[in-house]
Amino acid sequence: MTKLQVRAFLYQLGCFAILFISFRFLIGKYTNLEGLWIPFTAFAVGTILSPKFQAAKTKDGEKLFMSWIFIKGIKQIG
């Protein structure tokens, strides 16, 4: 794995972890779900809402790209 692929993986993992923990707390506190439904629901919501990062090789070299449902299109990072 190249340096940008590792960075893309860590960005994606970090964003998912923040969303998962946030939604797990919110779902547990404000809904009537119990047991394994809380982390399963938080996982689904976190997976859908977290941005997707990918390293791709272009003619200018390797670049890092991000797509997110709240942003139109694909954005180049750094």
Secondary structure in CASP SS format (residue, H / E / C, confidence):
PFRMAT SS
TARGET T0000
AUTHOR 0000-0000-0000
METHOD secondary structure of the structure
MODEL  1
M C 1.00
T C 1.00
K H 1.00
L H 1.00
Q H 1.00
V H 1.00
R H 1.00
A H 1.00
F H 1.00
L H 1.00
Y H 1.00
Q H 1.00
L H 1.00
G H 1.00
C H 1.00
F H 1.00
A H 1.00
I H 1.00
L H 1.00
F H 1.00
I H 1.00
S H 1.00
F H 1.00
R H 1.00
F H 1.00
L H 1.00
I H 1.00
G H 1.00
K H 1.00
Y H 1.00
T C 1.00
N C 1.00
L C 1.00
E C 1.00
G C 1.00
L C 1.00
W H 1.00
I H 1.00
P H 1.00
F H 1.00
T H 1.00
A H 1.00
F H 1.00
A H 1.00
V H 1.00
G H 1.00
T H 1.00
I H 1.00
L H 1.00
S C 1.00
P C 1.00
K E 1.00
F E 1.00
Q E 1.00
A E 1.00
A E 1.00
K E 1.00
T E 1.00
K C 1.00
D C 1.00
G E 1.00
E E 1.00
K E 1.00
L E 1.00
F E 1.00
M E 1.00
S E 1.00
W E 1.00
I C 1.00
F C 1.00
I E 1.00
K E 1.00
G E 1.00
I E 1.00
K E 1.00
Q E 1.00
I E 1.00
G C 1.00
END
